[in-house]
Amino acid sequence: PESRLRITGRSTTTAPLELMLLGRKPEGGHAGNFFHEIEVKPGSWQIEAAVDDFRKGSANATQAPPTTMNLSHISIYTINTDASLEIDSVEVLRE
């Protein structure tokens, strides 16, 4: 099944938003840090990002997350921009 994040928030300016997932292997141990970058516009917004679109180490890398991992942490932040970022909700969805 395809897992994805749905994030609702607002910002005061157009800004690149970086999403980071920290994963753990089902048998224990660190699976990696996985990144995805998306641009948001000023005002209220809602974005969705498929977990398969995240990349290990940086948003431009090639290695995708493992098929199975336990999510331990989600970080959401702007890159080199003060956009007065506010996050209203984060949902982890699975179809």
N, C-alpha and C positions, 0 to 999 in steps of 0.2 A: 504493500500500500504506500501511496505517496504521502509523506508528511510535509507540512508547511507551517509557516508562521503567518499570522495575521496581526498587524500592529496598527493601532489607531493613535494618532497624536496630532500635534500642531507645531508650527515653527513660524518665525517672523521673516525668514528669508529663504530663498532657494539654497539648498545645501546638500552635499553628499552625505548620506547616512550610512554608517557601517554597522552591520549586524555581526555579532560574534557568538558562536555556539561553542561551549566546552563540553566535550564528550568523554565518557568513560566506557571502557570495554565491558561487556556483560560479565566476563570472568574476573574483572577487576583491573585496575591500572588505567592510565591516561590514554585515551584514543586520539586526542589531538584538539587543537583549536581550529575552528572552521569559520571563514569569513565570507560575507556577501555585501556588496556595495550597491546602493540604489539612491537616486536623487529624489528629494521631496521638494515640493513647492510651498510658498508661504501660505499660511492659513491652516485649516484643518485638513487632514488627509488620512487615508487608510491604504496600507500596502500589504501585499502578500509575497512571500518568498518561499519557494520550494526548497526543502533541505538538500535536494540533489544539486541545487545551484550554488551551494556553499563550497569553498575550496580551502584546503588545509594550508595554514601558514599565512596566506594573504588572499585577497579577493581575485588576484590575477593568476594564481597558481593553477595547476591542472588536477591535483589529486582531490577527488570528491570524498565525502564522508563514507565510512564503512556502511554496509547494508544494515547492520544492527549495532546500535550504541545507545547508551543511557545518557540522556541529557542532564548535565549537572549545573549549567549556568548559561544565561543569555545576557549579553551586553549590547546596548544600543547607544550610539554616540555619533556626533557630527565630526567631520575631519577638517581641521584648520578653519572652522567657521563657527562663530558664535551666532547660532540661530534661535536662541532662547527655546531650545527643544523641550517639549513637554510630551510625555508618553501617557496616554489615557488607559490603554489596554494592550495586553499581549496574549494571544491565544496560540496554542500548539494544536494544529488540526491534523487529522489522519483520515484518509478516505480508503 
